[in-house]
Amino acid sequence: MTECQADADKFTAKDQNLARKDTIEVCMDILNRIKDVGTEVNSQTEQTRERLYYLTYNATIMTFKLC
């Protein structure tokens, strides 16, 4: 997740309005990576998911921010 946040900050710094096609493509890649993390977390046991709640929380925030 940290890498996703760093990439989002890096690649949207010069295009805050997300107007350029290449910026949107990077954002879509980041969103797909976030989705993959969520899928992995959801495939874990209930105990493990509870311990990793912060990943779901951070993924939700990052998704809303990019959308």
ROSE-4610 file (N, C-alpha, C; in Angstrom, 1 decimal, always signed):
// ROSE-4610
residu = [M/M/M/T/T/T/E/E/E/C/C/C/Q/Q/Q/A/A/A/D/D/D/A/A/A/D/D/D/K/K/K/F/F/F/T/T/T/A/A/A/K/K/K/D/D/D/Q/Q/Q/N/N/N/L/L/L/A/A/A/R/R/R/K/K/K/D/D/D/T/T/T/I/I/I/E/E/E/V/V/V/C/C/C/M/M/M/D/D/D/I/I/I/L/L/L/N/N/N/R/R/R/I/I/I/K/K/K/D/D/D/V/V/V/G/G/G/T/T/T/E/E/E/V/V/V/N/N/N/S/S/S/Q/Q/Q/T/T/T/E/E/E/Q/Q/Q/T/T/T/R/R/R/E/E/E/R/R/R/L/L/L/Y/Y/Y/Y/Y/Y/L/L/L/T/T/T/Y/Y/Y/N/N/N/A/A/A/T/T/T/I/I/I/M/M/M/T/T/T/F/F/F/K/K/K/L/L/L/C/C/C]
num = [1/1/1/2/2/2/3/3/3/4/4/4/5/5/5/6/6/6/7/7/7/8/8/8/9/9/9/10/10/10/11/11/11/12/12/12/13/13/13/14/14/14/15/15/15/16/16/16/17/17/17/18/18/18/19/19/19/20/20/20/21/21/21/22/22/22/23/23/23/24/24/24/25/25/25/26/26/26/27/27/27/28/28/28/29/29/29/30/30/30/31/31/31/32/32/32/33/33/33/34/34/34/35/35/35/36/36/36/37/37/37/38/38/38/39/39/39/40/40/40/41/41/41/42/42/42/43/43/43/44/44/44/45/45/45/46/46/46/47/47/47/48/48/48/49/49/49/50/50/50/51/51/51/52/52/52/53/53/53/54/54/54/55/55/55/56/56/56/57/57/57/58/58/58/59/59/59/60/60/60/61/61/61/62/62/62/63/63/63/64/64/64/65/65/65/66/66/66/67/67/67]
x = [+0.8/+0.0/+0.9/+2.0/+2.9/+3.4/+3.7/+4.2/+3.1/+1.8/+0.7/+0.5/+0.6/+0.5/+1.6/+2.9/+4.0/+3.9/+3.4/+3.3/+2.2/+1.1/+0.0/+0.5/+1.2/+1.7/+2.7/+3.6/+4.6/+4.0/+3.1/+2.6/+1.4/+0.9/-0.2/+0.2/+1.5/+2.0/+1.9/+2.1/+2.1/+0.8/-0.1/-1.5/-2.5/-2.7/-3.6/-5.1/-5.4/-6.8/-7.0/-6.0/-6.0/-6.6/-6.1/-6.6/-5.9/-4.6/-3.8/-4.1/-4.1/-4.3/-3.3/-2.0/-1.0/-1.2/-1.7/-1.9/-3.1/-4.1/-5.3/-4.8/-4.0/-3.5/-2.7/-1.9/-1.2/-2.1/-3.1/-4.1/-4.9/-5.2/-5.9/-5.0/-3.8/-2.8/-2.8/-2.7/-2.7/-4.0/-5.1/-6.4/-6.5/-5.9/-5.9/-5.0/-3.9/-3.0/-3.7/-4.4/-5.2/-6.2/-6.9/-7.9/-7.3/-6.1/-5.4/-5.1/-4.7/-4.4/-5.6/-6.7/-8.0/-8.5/-8.3/-8.6/-7.8/-6.5/-5.6/-6.0/-6.3/-6.8/-8.1/-9.0/-10.3/-10.2/-9.1/-9.0/-8.4/-8.1/-7.5/-8.5/-8.1/-9.0/-9.6/-10.7/-11.3/-10.3/-9.6/-8.6/-7.6/-7.1/-6.0/-6.6/-7.9/-8.5/-8.7/-9.0/-9.2/-7.9/-6.8/-5.5/-5.0/-5.5/-5.1/-6.2/-7.0/-8.1/-7.5/-6.3/-5.8/-5.5/-5.2/-5.1/-6.4/-7.5/-8.8/-9.1/-8.8/-9.1/-8.3/-7.0/-6.1/-6.5/-6.8/-7.2/-8.5/-9.4/-10.6/-10.4/-9.6/-9.2/-8.5/-7.5/-6.8/-7.7/-8.6/-9.5/-10.4/-11.0/-11.8/-11.0/-9.7/-8.9/-8.6/-8.3/-8.0/-9.3/-10.4/-11.6/-12.1]
y = [-1.2/+0.0/+1.3/+1.2/+2.3/+2.7/+1.7/+1.9/+2.5/+2.1/+2.7/+4.2/+4.5/+5.9/+6.7/+6.2/+6.9/+7.1/+6.1/+6.3/+7.3/+7.2/+8.2/+9.6/+9.8/+11.2/+11.6/+10.7/+11.0/+11.4/+10.5/+10.7/+11.6/+12.1/+13.1/+14.5/+14.6/+15.9/+17.0/+16.7/+17.7/+17.8/+16.9/+16.8/+16.6/+17.5/+17.4/+17.2/+17.7/+17.6/+16.3/+15.5/+14.2/+14.4/+15.3/+15.7/+14.9/+14.5/+13.9/+12.4/+11.8/+10.4/+9.5/+9.9/+9.1/+9.1/+10.2/+10.2/+9.3/+9.3/+8.4/+6.9/+6.6/+5.2/+4.8/+5.7/+5.4/+5.2/+6.0/+5.9/+4.6/+4.2/+2.9/+1.8/+1.8/+0.8/+0.7/+1.9/+1.9/+1.4/+1.7/+1.2/-0.3/-0.8/-2.3/-3.0/-2.3/-2.9/-2.9/-1.8/-1.7/-2.8/-3.0/-4.1/-5.5/-5.7/-6.9/-7.2/-6.1/-6.2/-6.5/-5.9/-6.2/-7.6/-8.1/-9.5/-10.5/-10.2/-11.0/-11.0/-9.8/-9.7/-10.5/-10.3/-11.0/-12.5/-13.0/-14.5/-15.1/-14.2/-14.7/-15.1/-15.7/-16.1/-14.9/-15.0/-13.9/-13.2/-14.0/-13.5/-12.6/-13.1/-12.4/-11.1/-11.2/-10.0/-8.9/-9.3/-8.4/-7.7/-8.5/-7.9/-6.9/-7.1/-6.3/-5.2/-4.9/-3.9/-2.6/-2.2/-0.9/-0.9/-2.1/-2.2/-1.8/-2.4/-2.1/-0.6/-0.1/+1.3/+2.2/+2.0/+2.8/+2.6/+1.4/+1.2/+1.9/+2.0/+2.7/+4.2/+4.7/+6.2/+6.5/+5.7/+5.9/+5.8/+4.8/+4.7/+5.9/+6.4/+7.6/+8.8/+8.9/+10.0/+10.0/+8.9/+8.8/+8.9/+8.4/+8.6/+10.0]
z = [+0.0/+0.0/+0.0/+0.7/+0.8/-0.6/-1.4/-2.8/-3.6/-3.4/-4.2/-3.9/-2.6/-2.2/-2.7/-2.7/-3.2/-4.7/-5.4/-6.9/-7.2/-6.4/-6.6/-6.4/-5.3/-5.1/-6.1/-6.6/-7.5/-8.9/-9.4/-10.7/-10.9/-9.8/-9.9/-9.4/-9.1/-8.6/-9.6/-10.8/-11.9/-12.6/-12.3/-12.9/-11.8/-10.9/-9.8/-10.2/-11.4/-11.9/-12.7/-12.8/-13.5/-14.9/-15.6/-16.9/-18.1/-17.8/-18.9/-18.9/-20.1/-20.3/-19.6/-19.7/-19.0/-17.5/-16.9/-15.5/-15.1/-15.9/-15.7/-15.8/-16.8/-16.9/-15.7/-15.1/-13.9/-12.7/-12.6/-11.6/-11.7/-12.9/-13.1/-12.7/-13.0/-12.5/-11.0/-10.4/-8.9/-8.3/-8.9/-8.4/-8.6/-9.7/-9.9/-8.8/-8.5/-7.5/-6.1/-5.8/-4.6/-4.5/-5.6/-5.7/-5.5/-6.0/-5.8/-4.3/-3.7/-2.2/-1.5/-1.8/-1.2/-1.4/-2.6/-2.9/-2.0/-1.9/-1.1/+0.4/+0.9/+2.3/+2.5/+1.6/+1.7/+1.6/+1.1/+0.9/+2.2/+3.2/+4.4/+5.4/+6.5/+7.6/+8.2/+9.0/+9.6/+10.6/+11.4/+12.3/+11.6/+10.5/+9.7/+9.2/+8.7/+8.1/+9.2/+10.4/+11.5/+11.9/+11.8/+12.1/+11.0/+9.8/+8.7/+8.3/+9.3/+9.0/+8.5/+8.9/+8.4/+6.9/+6.3/+4.9/+4.2/+4.7/+4.1/+4.2/+5.4/+5.7/+4.7/+4.7/+3.8/+2.3/+1.9/+0.5/+0.2/+1.1/+0.9/+0.7/+1.6/+1.5/+0.2/-0.2/-1.4/-2.6/-2.6/-3.7/-3.9/-2.8/-2.9/-3.3/-2.9/-3.2/-4.7/-5.3/-6.7/-7.6/-7.1/-7.9/-7.8]
